[in-house]
Each structure stands twice: as structure tokens, then as C-alpha cells.
Amino acid sequence: MAHVLVVDDEPNMRWVLQEALSKAGHTPHAVAAGPEALALLSTTPIDLVILDLKLKGMDGLATLRTLHQRWPEVVVIILTAYGTVATAVEALQSGAADYLRKPFDVEEVLFKINRALERQALQHEVQRLRSNQPSLLPGSHPAWQRTVETATHTVAQGFDLHLIGPAGSGRATIARYAHAAAPRRQAPLVELDLDTLPAAQQVRMLAGTPTQGGAWAQAGQGTLLLRHITALSPDGAVALARLTEQRLEQQRGPVLIVTGSGDALLPELRNWSGVEVPVPPLRDHLDDLLLLAQSWLGTVAITPAVSQILHTYPWPGNIAELRGVLERAATLAQGAPIEERHLPTRVRATPLPDEPVRLPPEGLQLEAVEVALLRQALAQAGGNKSRAAELLGLTRHTLLYRLEKYQIGEG
């Protein structure tokens, strides 16, 4: 388990996180301010920091920048009470690995901590063993992480892999990552894009000729990646089936990874035993959108309005389309924050969903609204705090923290 430092100037928040970390088997540390955190890091080995951005004195962003500069290997997850996208993006650009909005669910915190630590451990091991491994698209959503972990484990065990998902969803990136993390990573990775290869040339490029080896032979004991497997011709499928049979007989040959949209494979490959792993479309893990954006944009920021549009657009082209949109927008922005006018018409024309609550023209006091809702929930629940938490969509821990914060009793 890990040593985790909580940096938050609210005592109740530190207590809640320390209790959750201890129960999960981690060793918690807690301080109330940025300078205290930096002092503790100078004397205590820390694996991960949970850092509130709204701190008294030295604020969270300043603390983050100093921390990342001195201890770049320490993982940082930021907390923001306001959920402002611009601040979250700025923190990610300053070295944070992920972010959480207050109020949060304790289970979500523990999940993100475990995922961040797993990624850190994997990165350390991979960096030790190789120097040319391609980077993996970032993401902490469970569906994305399950796909990556299953694909990596499958290839590491020497089993063939069939990555099924829509175009642009990151199938080839996952395949390259799985090869680079496998025991045979020093052997070749050979790619063949069947979608760009005429059917008449597929057999020759795949199986080779009597005088020249094809992609199968070039891959040797490494990995052969066949992209867009549904474009494989019947003759190509027959040749591939023969090659997999020969590999079984001779106990020599590459691990085969194929990618496709989910269409059925040709009948000639019915005996192929590849493990099928689904790759989710971007719309199924939109929580990763800001992390993806930060990995491509570097220091270029996006406005909150743009973030809302990006989270509303359905992304039929998935991650590949998102990257194209953002890189084009960054070019138009010329180093300034990306605004709505920098987005393509098809993206910014997407209607935004109706808001469940309308802000009155004269404005309002957000804390007063929150206090009123807390009191109403308690009243409707007859003072039952667990039921009140359900009515508000909160965990019991979060409700108790907010009741303590506003000094609200049961009445």
C-alpha cells in the first residue's frame, strides 16, 4: 500500500480522507497548508498527494507547481470545490495526474488513487525495461482501464487478441502498448493496415513469397498487428488461418493482434482463438476528455464554455476526432485559450442539454441554496441522514461533512 499525503485546510475533510485511506490499507499523512506539505515531502517518502486547490496563503496551484518541480515522480490528484474546468485544466497542465470535484464520493477517491498508483508502477517498470515504448492515451475511467488491463494481460500471456471497437477509439494504441509491456517486447512489432491494402496484395504482404518473407515472418517471435481486420479478403483469411495452424504445429510465430469494428470475422478464421476485448467509444468514457486534451495541448488552455460543448458533442469519430478538433483549434488560438469560435461548426452547433436549475438574472447566494437543500432533505427524510444523503445524491460521509460545515442540526 501507499503513503498518501492529504493537503486541505478543512479539518473535517482531512479527517474523512484519512479515515478512508486507513481503512483501504494506505498510510495517510495530513497537513493544512502548502508550505507544510513541501516540508513533509522533504523528509518523508510520499507516493501520492491529494491536494486541495483552495488553500490559505500559498494556494494549491503554486504548491502543485513547486511539488512537481522538486518531486516529479510523486502522483498528485487535485481537489476543487468549484468544479471549474479552467482551474482543473491548469492544474493538469502543471503536473497533476487527475482531479476530483467536491463534494466527492469516497469510493471514487479510492478508485482514482488506486488507478493512479497502478499507472505509476507500470510506468516505472516499463521505463526500466525499455526505452522506446509508445505512450498510452491517458484515462482513468473503469471501462477504459479494464480494456487496457485485459489487452495487456492477454498479450503478456502469449494469447492472440481481437480488439473490437469503433474507428478512432484507440485500438491500435492499446495494441502497441500491450506489445511494449509484454515479455517479448524486444522482438519486432509489425503492423499491416488491411484497409489500405488492395485485396490482390494481401496474401503476398501477409504470408510472403518463396523469395521474400511477409509481415508474419518479419514479426518473428514478436507481435503482428493487423488493423481493420474486416477488410481482410477471403484469400487473405485462408492464408492467415494456415499461418496460425503452422504456428501451433511448430510452436514458433508472432502473437497476433487484430483490430476491427465488431463485424463478424470471415468463416475461414472460425477456428482462430483470439481473445475478444471491447474498446469503448469516447462517449462511454467522457470523464477522460480533459485528460486527453491536456496530453495533446500542453500549455494551451480551454475555456469552460468549450469544455461544456466538448462534453456534449457525441464524437462519432471518437478519440481520433477529438484530437483533430483540438489540434486544429489550438492552431487557430495561436497560444491563447481555445474559445468556441475555434471549434468546427459541427461541434459548436451541438445543442446543449437543458439545465435542471436556472440561474435568476439577479443572481443568488450558492451557500444559501445549499443550506436550504440540506435542511429540506433532512426534513423529508425525517432526520435520517442516510436517506437525506440518497435524496441529494451524496454519500453519507459527504453529507456529514456538509452538515458540520454549515452547522446544521437534525431539526
C-alpha positions in Angstrom: 0.0 0.0 0.0 1.0 3.6 -0.4 1.9 6.6 1.7 -0.7 9.3 0.8 -0.5 12.9 1.8 -3.7 14.9 2.2 -3.3 18.7 1.9 -6.5 20.5 2.8 -7.2 23.4 5.2 -10.5 22.0 6.4 -10.1 19.6 9.4 -13.2 17.6 8.6 -12.1 17.0 5.1 -8.6 15.8 6.3 -10.3 13.5 8.8 -12.7 12.0 6.2 -9.9 11.3 3.8 -7.5 9.9 6.5 -10.2 7.5 7.7 -10.9 6.3 4.2 -7.3 5.9 3.4 -6.6 4.0 6.6 -9.5 1.6 6.0 -8.2 1.0 2.5 -4.8 -0.1 3.8 -2.9 3.1 2.9 -0.7 5.1 5.3 -2.2 8.6 5.5 -0.5 11.9 6.3 -2.2 15.2 6.5 -1.3 18.9 6.6 -3.3 22.1 6.3 -1.1 24.2 4.0 1.2 24.2 1.1 4.5 25.0 2.9 3.8 22.2 5.4 3.3 19.8 2.6 6.6 20.7 0.9 8.4 20.4 4.3 6.9 17.0 4.9 7.8 15.8 1.4 11.4 16.8 2.1 11.6 14.4 5.0 9.0 11.6 4.3 8.7 9.3 1.3 5.3 10.0 -0.2 3.7 8.1 -3.2 0.7 10.3 -3.8 -0.7 13.7 -2.8 -4.3 14.7 -2.6 -4.2 18.5 -2.9 -7.0 21.0 -2.4 -6.6 23.9 -4.8 -8.2 26.4 -2.5 -5.7 26.8 0.3 -4.9 29.8 2.6 -1.7 31.5 1.9 0.2 29.5 -0.7 -2.6 28.3 -2.9 -2.9 24.9 -4.4 -1.7 25.7 -7.9 1.5 27.3 -6.5 2.0 24.3 -4.2 1.4 21.9 -7.2 4.0 23.7 -9.4 6.7 23.6 -6.7 5.9 20.0 -5.8 6.0 18.8 -9.4 9.3 20.6 -10.0 11.0 19.1 -6.9 9.4 15.7 -6.9 8.1 14.9 -10.4 7.7 11.2 -9.6 5.0 11.9 -6.9 1.5 11.5 -8.2 -0.9 14.4 -7.5 -4.7 14.3 -7.5 -6.3 17.7 -7.1 -9.5 18.7 -5.3 -11.6 21.6 -6.3 -14.7 22.8 -4.6 -15.9 24.8 -7.5 -15.6 22.3 -10.3 -14.2 25.0 -12.6 -12.9 23.4 -15.7 -10.3 26.1 -16.4 -8.7 25.6 -13.0 -8.7 21.8 -13.4 -7.1 22.1 -16.8 -4.5 24.5 -15.5 -3.7 22.0 -12.7 -3.4 19.1 -15.1 -1.0 21.2 -17.2 1.0 21.9 -14.1 1.6 18.2 -13.4 -1.5 16.8 -11.7 -2.4 13.3 -12.7 -6.2 13.6 -12.2 -8.8 15.8 -10.4 -11.9 15.4 -8.2 -14.7 17.8 -7.6 -16.1 18.5 -4.1 -18.4 17.1 -2.9 -16.9 13.7 -3.9 -17.7 10.1 -3.2 -15.1 8.4 -1.0 -15.2 5.3 -3.2 -14.4 7.4 -6.3 -11.4 8.9 -4.4 -10.0 5.4 -3.6 -10.6 4.2 -7.1 -8.7 7.1 -8.6 -5.9 6.7 -6.1 -5.5 3.0 -6.9 -5.6 3.7 -10.7 -3.0 6.5 -10.4 -0.7 4.3 -8.4 -1.1 1.4 -10.8 -0.3 3.6 -13.7 2.8 4.9 -11.8 4.0 1.4 -11.0 3.5 0.3 -14.6 5.3 3.3 -15.9 8.3 2.7 -13.6 8.6 -0.9 -14.6 8.2 -0.2 -18.3 10.8 2.6 -18.2 13.2 0.2 -16.5 12.8 -2.4 -19.1 12.6 -0.5 -22.3 13.4 2.9 -23.8 11.1 3.0 -26.9 7.7 2.0 -25.7 4.9 4.2 -27.1 2.9 6.2 -24.7 -0.7 5.2 -23.8 -3.6 7.5 -24.2 -4.4 8.8 -20.7 -7.6 7.8 -19.0 -8.9 6.7 -15.6 -12.5 5.6 -16.5 -13.2 2.0 -15.4 -14.3 0.9 -18.9 -11.0 2.2 -20.5 -8.8 0.8 -17.7 -10.5 -2.7 -18.0 -9.8 -2.7 -21.7 -6.1 -1.7 -21.3 -5.5 -4.2 -18.5 -7.2 -7.1 -20.2 -5.4 -6.5 -23.5 -2.0 -6.1 -21.8 -2.5 -9.3 -19.8 -3.7 -11.3 -22.8 -0.6 -10.4 -24.9 1.7 -10.9 -22.0 0.4 -14.4 -21.6 1.1 -15.1 -25.3 -2.5 -15.2 -26.4 -3.9 -13.7 -29.6 -6.0 -10.6 -29.2 -9.0 -9.2 -31.1 -9.7 -5.5 -30.1 -13.2 -4.7 -31.1 -14.4 -1.1 -31.2 -15.4 1.9 -33.4 -12.9 3.6 -35.6 -10.8 6.2 -33.8 -11.3 4.7 -30.3 -7.6 3.9 -29.7 -7.5 0.2 -30.7 -4.1 0.4 -32.4 -2.6 2.5 -29.5 -3.7 -0.2 -27.0 -2.2 -2.9 -29.2 1.1 -1.2 -29.4 1.1 -0.6 -25.6 0.2 -4.3 -25.0 3.2 -5.4 -27.1 5.6 -3.0 -25.4 4.6 -4.2 -21.9 4.9 -7.9 -22.8 7.8 -10.2 -22.2 8.5 -10.3 -25.9 8.7 -6.5 -26.2 12.3 -6.7 -27.6 11.0 -8.7 -30.6 9.6 -6.8 -33.6 6.1 -5.3 -33.7 5.0 -5.3 -37.4 1.8 -3.5 -38.5 -0.3 -4.1 -41.6 -3.2 -1.9 -42.3 -5.6 -4.0 -44.4 -7.9 -1.1 -45.1 -5.2 0.5 -47.3 -4.0 -2.8 -48.9 -5.6 -4.0 -52.1 -7.1 -7.5 -51.8 -4.9 -8.8 -54.5 -1.8 -7.9 -52.5 -2.9 -9.1 -49.1 -1.7 -12.7 -49.3 1.8 -11.6 -50.6 2.2 -8.9 -47.9 1.0 -11.2 -45.2 2.5 -14.6 -46.0 5.3 -13.5 -48.3 6.6 -15.3 -51.4 9.1 -18.1 -51.9 11.9 -15.5 -52.1 10.7 -12.8 -49.7 9.1 -13.1 -46.2 5.9 -11.3 -45.5 4.7 -9.5 -42.4 4.2 -12.8 -40.5 7.9 -13.8 -40.9 9.1 -10.2 -40.2 7.3 -10.3 -36.9 9.2 -13.5 -35.9 8.6 -14.2 -32.2 7.2 -10.7 -31.7 3.8 -9.3 -32.5 1.9 -8.9 -35.7 -0.8 -6.2 -35.7 -3.4 -6.4 -38.4 -5.5 -3.3 -38.5 -9.1 -3.2 -39.9 -9.4 -7.0 -39.9 -12.8 -6.7 -41.5 -11.1 -5.6 -44.7 -9.3 -8.9 -45.0 -10.1 -10.7 -48.3 -11.2 -14.4 -48.3 -7.9 -15.4 -49.8 -6.1 -13.4 -47.1 -8.2 -15.1 -44.4 -7.2 -18.5 -45.8 -3.5 -17.6 -45.7 -3.8 -16.2 -42.1 -5.6 -19.4 -41.0 -2.7 -21.5 -42.4 -0.1 -19.4 -40.7 -1.8 -19.7 -37.3 -2.1 -23.5 -37.8 1.6 -23.7 -38.7 2.5 -21.7 -35.6 0.5 -24.2 -33.5 2.4 -27.1 -35.0 5.9 -25.6 -34.9 5.5 -23.7 -31.6 7.0 -20.6 -33.3 5.5 -17.4 -34.6 4.2 -14.0 -33.5 1.3 -13.1 -31.2 -1.5 -11.9 -33.5 -3.4 -8.8 -32.7 -6.3 -7.8 -34.9 -8.5 -4.7 -34.7 -12.0 -4.2 -36.1 -15.4 -2.6 -35.6 -17.0 -5.8 -34.3 -18.2 -7.2 -37.6 -18.0 -11.0 -37.8 -14.8 -12.5 -39.0 -14.7 -14.4 -42.2 -15.6 -18.1 -42.0 -12.1 -19.1 -42.9 -11.0 -17.8 -39.4 -13.7 -19.6 -37.4 -11.0 -21.7 -35.7 -8.9 -18.8 -34.7 -8.8 -18.5 -30.9 -8.2 -14.8 -30.3 -9.4 -13.2 -27.1 -12.1 -10.6 -27.8 -11.7 -7.3 -25.9 -14.1 -4.4 -26.4 -12.7 -0.9 -26.7 -15.2 1.7 -25.5 -16.2 4.7 -27.7 -15.2 8.1 -26.4 -18.9 8.8 -25.4 -18.7 6.0 -22.8 -15.7 7.5 -21.0 -16.1 11.2 -21.3 -14.6 11.6 -17.9 -11.3 11.2 -19.6 -11.8 14.0 -22.1 -9.9 16.7 -20.1 -7.0 14.3 -19.5 -6.8 13.5 -23.2 -7.0 17.2 -24.1 -4.2 18.1 -21.7 -1.9 15.4 -23.0 -2.2 16.9 -26.5 -2.5 20.6 -25.8 0.4 21.1 -23.3 0.1 24.7 -22.0 -2.8 25.7 -24.2 -6.0 26.1 -22.1 -9.6 25.6 -23.0 -12.5 27.8 -21.7 -15.3 26.4 -19.5 -17.8 27.0 -22.3 -15.6 25.0 -24.7 -15.4 22.2 -22.2 -19.2 22.0 -21.9 -19.5 21.8 -25.7 -16.9 19.1 -25.9 -18.7 17.1 -23.3 -22.0 17.4 -25.1 -20.9 16.6 -28.7 -21.4 12.8 -29.4 -17.9 12.3 -31.0 -18.8 9.8 -33.8 -15.1 9.8 -34.7 -14.1 9.1 -31.1 -10.6 9.9 -29.7 -9.1 10.5 -33.2 -11.8 13.1 -34.0 -11.3 14.8 -30.6 -7.6 15.1 -31.2 -8.1 16.5 -34.7 -10.6 19.1 -33.4 -8.4 20.2 -30.5 -5.2 20.4 -32.6 -7.0 22.5 -35.2 -8.4 24.7 -32.5 -5.0 25.2 -30.8 -3.6 26.3 -34.2 -6.3 28.9 -34.6 -6.0 30.1 -31.0 -2.2 30.7 -31.5 -1.3 30.0 -27.9 -4.3 31.7 -26.3 -7.1 29.7 -24.6 -9.3 27.8 -27.0 -12.7 29.5 -27.4 -16.0 28.5 -29.0 -15.1 30.3 -32.3 -12.1 28.0 -32.7 -14.2 24.9 -32.9 -15.6 23.4 -36.1 -19.2 24.3 -36.9 -20.4 20.7 -36.5 -19.1 20.7 -32.9 -20.2 24.1 -31.6 -23.6 23.7 -33.2 -24.4 20.8 -30.9 -27.4 21.9 -28.7 -26.5 21.9 -25.0 -28.7 19.9 -22.7 -31.4 21.7 -20.7 -30.1 22.8 -17.3 -32.1 21.4 -14.3 -31.7 24.7 -12.4 -31.9 28.2 -13.9 -29.8 31.0 -12.5 -32.0 34.0 -11.9 -31.0 37.3 -13.6 -30.3 38.9 -10.3 -28.0 36.1 -9.2 -28.1 34.1 -5.9 -26.0 33.0 -2.9 -24.9 29.5 -3.7 -24.2 28.6 0.0 -27.7 29.7 1.0 -29.2 27.4 -1.7 -27.1 24.5 -0.5 -28.1 25.1 3.2 -31.7 25.2 2.2 -31.5 22.0 0.2 -29.7 20.2 3.1 -32.4 21.3 5.5 -35.2 20.2 3.1 -33.5 16.8 2.6 -33.2 16.2 6.4 -36.9 17.2 6.8 -38.1 14.9 4.1 -36.0 12.1 5.5 -37.4 12.6 9.0 -33.9 13.3 10.2 -32.4 10.1 8.8 -29.1 11.2 7.4 -28.5 8.1 5.2 -31.9 8.8 3.5 -31.1 12.5 3.2 -27.8 11.7 1.5 -29.7 9.5 -1.0 -32.2 12.3 -1.8 -29.3 14.6 -2.6 -27.2 12.1 -4.5 -24.4 12.2 -1.9 -22.6 9.7 0.2 -23.2 9.7 3.9 -19.6 10.9 4.5 -20.1 13.9 2.2 -23.5 14.8 3.8 -22.0 14.6 7.3 -19.1 16.8 6.2 -21.5 19.4 4.8 -23.8 19.4 7.8 -20.8 20.0 10.0 -19.5 22.7 7.7 -22.8 24.7 7.9 -23.5 23.7 11.5 -26.9 22.2 10.6 -28.6 20.1 13.2 -31.2 17.4 12.7 -34.2 19.7 13.1 
